[in-house]
Structure formats: C-alpha cells, structure tokens
Amino acid sequence: MTRLIQFVFASSVVAAQGVDPTILLNPPADSWPAYHGDYSGRRHSALTQITPQNVAQLGLAWAFQTGQVQQIKCSPLLVDGILYITVTDNVWAVDARSGHQLWHYTYPPNKGFHIGSRGVSMYKDWLYFMTPDAHLICLNASDGTVRWNVIVADSQKGYWTTMSPLIVRNHVIVGVSGDFDNLTGFLKSVDPETGKTQWRWDSTPPAGTPNATTGGMTWMTGTYDPSLNLIYWGTGNPTPVLNGKARPGDDLYTCSIVALNPDTGKLSWSFQPSPHDTHDWDAVETPVLVDANFGGKPRKMLMQTSRNGYFFVLDRTTGESLLTTTFGPVNWSIGVDKKGQPIPNPAKEPASDGRLIAPDEGGLTNYRSPSFDPKTGLFIVDAHPSYGIYFAKPADGSFGWAGADYGVWGKAVLDAIDYQTGKIRWSHELGPNGAGAGVLTTDSGLIFTGDAAGNVLALRTSDGKTLWHSGAGSQMQSSPITYELDGRQYVVTSAGGVLFSWSLPEH
C-alpha cells in the first residue's frame, strides 16, 4: 500500500484552487505560499493589525496536535485558507481558521534518515513533499492522494532529504543531504507535471574523482530573483569533514553561495564563505535578497549570516563582496581576502591535542531562518555564540568524520545586524545553549520567534524589547508565519508536535 489517507469526516475533501507561480512574486495577505513566504527569503510581512501597542493581548486562536513524537520543523504553507504541514513521513491539510484537520497523508515505512521535514511546496493544485529516503512525492492538494513518486537520490548510498522544494515557474528545484558519507552534493530541477529531471547541477565532482573533494550538500531551500532569473543556494561542507589533508585547496563548490539559471542549471557565479572548511560549517543558511541603498547607491543585494560566524553582503548580480564582518566570537581565520572571503588559519585545524575554536560545530547560526526588516534596515538572526574543541583522530582514518568536536560553551541570542555596517544594533538573550526558532518580522515593528525555554516571543524590532510571551511547552524548531483571513491576522508557531495559531481577541 503506497499511502494512507485519514479524514476527519468521510466527505472531507479540500476545494483547493492551487498556486499560480506568479503569486510567489507578491503573495497576498491571506497566503504564505512558499517556504520563505515569497522568493526573497526575507520572512517579512506587510501585515500591521498586530502592533507593539496591542500585542500584549495576543491569545491562542487554536492548536493542532499532530500526535507525533517527533517535533515540527517545517515552515507551514498557506494557500486558499488551508495550512499544509509536515513531520518527517507525514503531511497534513489543516483549516487555517479553526485548526481542524482536513486530511492526513502518511508515507510508507522506509529506511531513510528521519531527522525531520521542513515542509511542502505547491504548484497549481499539487503539493511536493521530500521523504527521508530521498524521494519526491507529488500529492493532490485537495485530498492528499499520490500523483507520482520519483527517486531524487539513492538512499542506499547515504543520501536523505528534508527540505521544502523551491518552485520557479515550471521547475521544482530540490536538494539533498548526506554529508556523513563521501557523496556528491547536487541540485536537481524536476518537471512538476511528470516528475522527470530537467537538469542537475553538481556541487562537487563525482565521487571517486582523483584529488577532488566530495560533499557540498544542498539541504536548505534557496531563494530566487525573477528580474535576474537567478536562483541562489547555499551548499554544505566538504568531506572528509575534519580531515582537510585528503582534499587540498578551496574545495569548490562546498560551503559556498551559488547563483544558477533555473531554466538550465548553469552556474552564473559563486562565493565561498568557508574556503577549505575543516569545521563542518555548511553555508546553507538562507541567502536573503534585499533591494536597497548600500554605500549611497541602489544595490540588488544578497545577505547571509553564515554558520562560520561571518555576515556577508554581496551584489547578487555579480557575486561581488560589499561587506564581510563577524557577528559574534570567531577565531578560526586570519583575515579576509580581496574577494571578501575569510582566510582560514592553519593553526586552527583540528589536531590530536585539540584546538579551541569559535564558533563550535553547530555554528554561530544554522538552519534557523533569519528575517530582514526593510524599515529599520536590520537583519535579525537567531545566533549561538559558542566555543568547541576540535580533535583530529588519526585512528578514524582519512575519510568519514575523521575527528570530533566537543562544545564547551554556548548561549542563545537574537542579534539585530545593521546591514550597512555589519554592526550589531542590539542583542537579546534567548537562554543557555541554543534556541531553534526562526524569525518573522512585520511592518508594524514586531519580531516573532522563540527562546531556549520554550516560550513564543514578540519583540519590538527597533530595540529588541520583549512585549509578549507565552509558554509553549518545548522549544520551537520551526519559523513563524503570519497571514490575514476574514480581516483577522494570525501568527502560527510550533512546539514539539503541536501547531499553535495566535491572534487578537475578536470584537
């Protein structure tokens, strides 16, 4: 049996109207039709009903229990009043007004790596869902039935998938995970109607190529500039992970930001936040696209807070560096080269007697989505100032992990970075160790996120002051979204296996 559909009512079939890809250029207030909300990755909403003045009145509108032990890591999709959420092998359609389940799809038992799912994407009346064993499933949005099922990568070799695909016109663009093994990372474009591969771009040479690295996995959702017709994607670390001697050189195109043509997969430019990475610092963090002035002239920019502790501002037309600076403790580099790329310090390579490195293996940030607020010019990121001790372990051999990292100190903070200077305007502590929540900003001057203690927070964007909080029972491991239906604004968050919807009292 290839599927299991459960209905709340026997006749519960969703009258979905679907997504015209042009809606992603400027999503309406009643939608969140893509992983980032729109193509830019800014996670900023123009909604203003919930304000700094009334956010203290925010209350629970409804809660949806998935019934799963594994926590929600997805960014919910909202189209035509219906939320679509995922937890690893499961997809649900939920009424966005009431939280009532409309249908539930379960992927058959499989041997994939069940680390989580970041959500579905939508094209016309179809949902696209990536499975733990590296399949891409096309579902009917109205009832969750399977349209087709194609293999993206061979899970028997060590690939898996967690990401939400990026939809660009008639391209479903998907990436892969698998850096525990010596595998080639790649992006693939799939036809939304047939599931056939349109193109594939490899981030590293095929496994087995002499004197070449492997790795460069593409496990987070990229962004897209329709005016330049370029997609922007971050890639993961090279392998072997901590043993750089087996792969001399910069190890292109690992730990890189790449710009590709979505119609052909042809590389336009690349920029490498971590040349010759030996600390497992994937550069998959969201490439945020911003059009604004920089240095007194209008620019089409790309911004990234990278796992290695650096904040980058690039001209996204050419890949030229405009600004490179740290946004927390960083001690692994000896400066920045003329291209704006950090220069690794050989003395900070993992060693048998250990090396104290900042940040630790988890990075100064990671998968957690940042947000950019155009009114204040602030780039808001969930950060993790930290130190770790990196050991090289020759007994482990030349391949695989070939080393170890032990975190020795870390905390969670929300940093507001001025993109013009890279200076931190304000910093808000979120608790010890790390927090897992992404960030949402709104035009009314609010930030929504979560802290390390399991609270949902609303902060004032201008200074980071807490204006409202509510205990949710466990840490948020997803990114908030917001939408407006019937004149009422909702903010959706998660904790554990529960989805929460918040709104102001009805009058």
N, C-alpha and C positions, 0 to 999 in steps of 0.2 A: 504494500500500500504506500503510495508516494506522498500522501498528505493526510492531514486530519483537520477538519474544519469543525469548530464548535460554534453554535449560535445561541444567543440569549433567548430569542424567540425563533420558532421554526420558520417564520416568514421574514426574518430579519436580513434583508438584502439592501446594501447601500446604493442609493441612486447617485453614484459618483459622476461628476462631469469631467474630471481629469484636469491635466495641466498642459496648456499650450506652452511650449518652451519660451515663448516671448514674455510670458508672465514673470519669468525669473529676472527680466531686466528691470522691472519695477513692481514688485509684489504689492498687491492691495493690502489694506489694513486687516482684512479678515483672513489672511493667509500667512503661512510660513512654509513655502512650497519647496524648500531645498535645505540641505544640511545647515548651511550658514544663514539661511533666510533668503539671501539673494546671492549674486555671483561674487560680491566684493569681499566676503569674509569679515566684514566689519562688525556683524552682530549688533547693529544699532537700529533702533526702531523710532519712527517718527511719531508714535503714539504719545499722547500727553494727558490722558484722563487721570492716570495715577501720577501724583506730583509729590514733591518734597513736603508740601503743606498737608496732604491728606493720606500719605502712605501709611501713617500710623493706624489708620482704620482698616487696613487690609486684613481680610479674613479668608478662611477656606471656603471655596465655592463647591468643590467636590474632590474626592480622592478615588483613584482607580488602583485596585490591588491586582498585580499580575499573578500572584500565587507562586512566584518563583523564588528559589533560594538565592539565585544569582542576582546581583543588583542591576538596575537600569543604567546603561552607559550611553544610550542613544540620545540624539537630538530629535525630538518629535517632529513629524511632518504634519502640517495642517493644510488641508485643501477641502473646500466646499463644506466647512463645518465639521470635518472628520479629522481626528488625530490618528496618525499611524505610528506605532511604537514597536520596538523590538527588544528582546532579551535572548541573545545567542540563537537558539533554534526556533524562536517564536516571533510571530508578527500579530499584532492586534489592531483592529479598527475600533476607535472609541469616539463616542459622540462628544464633541468639544464643548457643548453647552452643559451637559449633565454628567459626563463621565461614564455613561452606560456603554458596556461592550456591545459591538455590532457583529463582529466575527473574530475568529482566532485561528491562525494557521500554525501548524507545528511541522517542522522539517523532520524527516525520519531520523532515527538514531544513527549516529555516524562517529567515526574515529578522529574527527577534526579537533583542533586545539580550541577548547571552549573558554576563551579568555574574555569574551564579550562581543557585543554588536553595537555599532554606532548609528544604526538606523537605515531606513529605506529611502529610495529616491523615486520620483514619479515622472512619467512621460505619458501624455494623453490619459487613458484610463488604466494604465498599467503601473504596478509597483515593481521595483528592482531591489532584490534582497541578496546579500552575500552571506554565505554559510561558513561554518567553522572548517569544513573540508574543502574550501576554495571553489565552490560552485556559485554561479549567478542564477537566481531564480526570478522569473517574471511571473507576477501574480495579477489576477484580475482585481482591481481596487474595489469592485462592488461586492465581492463575496469571498475573496481570498483563494480562489481556485487557481491551480497552476496552469500557466500558458505554455511555458517551456523552461528547461533546466539545462544549462550548459556548464562545462568544466572550464574554469579560468586558469587553474594551475593544478599540478599533480600533488595532492596532499600526502601521497606515499613518500614523496621526496622530502617532505618537511614544510611545504607551503601551507598557509591558512589565510583566512580573510576575515576582517572585522568591519571594514569601512562602509560608509554610505557613498554610493557612486555619484559622480558629477555628471549631470545631464547638460549637454551643449547641443542644441538643435537635435539632429537625429543621431547623436553619439552618446552612448552610455559608457563613461570612462571609469575604469576600475583599476585598483592597485592591489598589491599583495603584501603579505607578511611572511616571515620565515628566516629571520637572521640568526636562528640557533644553528643553522647548517650552512654549508658552502653552496649557496644558491644564487642565481642571477635575479636581481630585482627588475621589475618592469611595470610599465603602464600598458593597458590594453583598451582599445575602443571597440565597442560591441554594437551591432545594429539593434535598435530597440524592438524592431518588428520580428526579426528572425533569430537573434542571438548569435549570428555569425560575426567572427572577428573582422574588423575593418582595418586596423593597424595595430602594431605593437612596437613600443619603444623600450629598449633595454638600458637600464642604468649602469650595468657593468657588462663586460664581455661574457660570453657563455662559460659556464663552469668548466674548468679543465684547460682554459687558455693559458699558455705558459707565461709566467711572470705577471699575471694580472690578478686583481682582487675580485672578490665576489661581494654580494650584499647589495646595499642601496635599495632597500625595500621601500614601498610606496604606500604605506598603510593608513595615511590620513587623507581626507578629502581636500583637493586643491581648490583654486579659485579661477575666475575667467574674466578677461577684458574683451567685451564684444567689439569695441572700436578698433582694437589692435588684432582681434581674432587670435588671442594667445591664451592658453591655459598655463597656470603657474602651480608647480607642485614641489613639495619638499621630499627629499629622499633620506633613507636611513644610513646606518653605519656600515663600514666595510667589514668583511670577515677574512681571516680570523679576527675576532673582535679586539682583544687587547694586545695581540702579538703583531706589531707593525713590521717586524723584520721580514716576515714572509711576503710582504706586499709593499715594497719601497715606492716612494713617490707620493703624489697627492691623492691617488685613488679616485680619480674621476669616474663616474659622477655620483659618488657616495657623499652623504652629508652635504647635499647641495640643494639649491633652489634652481629649478629649471623652467624655462619658458618654451612651450611646444605649440605647434599649429594643431588645433583639434581635428582638422579635416585629414591631415596626413601623418601626424605624429612626428613631424620634422622638428629638430631642435633649433630654436632661434638664438637662445643664449643660456648661459649657466653662471651661477655664482656659488662659491663653496664656503659656507660658514665655518666648517671644520676640516681643513685640508689634512690628509693623513691622520684621521681620527683614531686614537687608541684608548678612548674612554667611554665608548658606547653612547655618543651624543648624536642621536638622529636629528636631522634638520627638517623633520616632517611637520613642524609647527606651522600653523595657518599662515600662508602668505597673504597678508591683508592689503587690499588695494584702496588707495586714497588719492583723490584729485584735489590738490590744494597748493598754496604757495609754499615754496621752500627756498630759503636764501633770497627772497624778494622776487621770485619769478614763479609762474604757474608750472606745476610738475604733475606728471602721472607717476605716482609712486607705488612701491611695494614695501611693506614693513613687516618685519618678523622679529619676535623675541625668540631666540633660539635656545635650545636645551643646553648649549655650551656656555651660556651666560652673557652672550652678546646681543645687543639690539641693532638691527640693520635697517637702514632706509636706502632703497635702490630706486633708480629710474627704471620703471618696468618696461619701457620701450627698448632700452639698450642693455639693461643689466648693470649700468654704471653705478658705483657706490656714491651715495650722497652723505651718509653718516654711518659710522661704526663706533659703538661705545658699549661698555658693560652696564648691566642694570642690577648688579649685586656682586658678591665676592667671587673673583676669578683670579686664579694664579697659574694657569697652565700655559700661558702664552708669553712671548717676549715683545709683543707689539703687534702692529697692523701693517700689512704691506701696501704698496701703491694701489692695489685693486680694492683695498678696504677689507681684505681677508686676514683674519688673525694668523700669526706665525707661531706654530707650536714650539714650546720649549723642550728640547731633548731631555733636560734634567727632570721633566715631569712625566716621562714614560713610566708605565708600571714596572716595578723592579722586585726582585726576590725579597728585599728587606722592606718593601713598602714605600709608597710615595703619598704624602698628604696632598690631596687635590681639591680645589674648589672650582665648580660645584661637584657634588657626588654623582654617581652613575645615573640617578634619576633625573639629574639636570636642574638648572635654575628655573626652568619651566618644562612642560612636556605636552601631552595630548590636550590639555585643558584649553578650550577656546578663549582667546582674548577678545577685546572689543575696542573699537575706536570711536570716540565721541567727537564729531566734527565741530561742535560749538566751542568746546574747550581746547581742542587740539591734543587731547590726552589719549594715549594708548594704554589701556587698562589690562593688566595681566596678573594671573594667579601665579606667584613666584615661590621658590623654595630655596632660600639661601642655605647653603649646606657645604659640608666637607666630607670627603671619604678617603679611605686609604686603599690605594690600588696596588695589588700584588701581581707580579708575574710568576707563574708556576710552571717551570720547565717540564715538570713531571706530567703535565697535562698534554704535552706535545705541541706541535706547531699550529694545529687547526682547532676548530671549535672555539670555546671561550678562552682557553689558554691563559687563565688569570682569574682574579677575583677582586671585588670591591666591597669594602665594609663601610657603611655610613657611620660617621662618628658624631655628627651634629647637624641639625637642620630645624627649620621652623617654616611656618606658612605665612605669607604676607600677600596683600594685594598692592601692587605698585601702579602708580599713575605716572607714565613717562611723557614728558613734553617731546613730541616728535621733532621739533625744530632743533633742539639742543641735545636730546638724549638724557637730560637731567630728570631725576625723579621728583615730581612736584609734591607728592605726598605718598605715604606708605601706611597701610592699615594692617595690623597684625591679625591673623586668622587662627592662631593657635600653634601648638608644638607640632613637630614633624611636618606633615604636609596636608594640604587640603586638595580635593579632587575636582572642585567645581569649575566650570567655565564661567564666562562673564557676559552679561547683557547690559547695554546702556540704552537710555531713551532720551528723546528730545526734551522731556520735562526736567532733565537734570538728575536722573536716578541711575544707580547701578544695582543690578540684582546678581547675587552669587551665593555661595555657601561657605561655611567655615569648617575647621577641623573637628569641632564639637558636634556637628550635625545640625547646625542652625542655618535656616534660609535668611539671607540678609538683604536689606535695601539700604544703600549708602547714598549720600549726596555726592554727585560727581565732582563738584568743584573742590571739595576738601576731604572727602572720604569719611565723613562723619556718619555713624550708624543712626538711621532714622526709624528702622523697624526690624524686628527679627522674630522668627518663630522656630521652635524646636521641631525637627522632622524625624528624629529617632536614629538617624545614621547619616554619614557624610553623603553629600551629593557628588556623584561621579559623572554627571552629565552637564549640559549647558542649558540655562533657562531660555525659554522663548516667550514671546508675548503676541497677542492678537486681540482684535475687537470684533465681537459678534453682537448684533442687535443693540448697538450703542453702548456695549459694556466691555471694558478692557480686562483681559485675563493675563496672568503671568503663570506659566507652567514650569514646575521644578520636579525633581525626583529625589528619593532617598530609599536606599535598599531596593526592594521590588515594588515600590509604590510611586505612582504619579500623582502629584498634587497640583491643583489649579486654584489660584488665588485671585480675589477681586475685591473691589469696594462694596459696601453694603448697598443693596438695591433700595431705591427710594419709591 
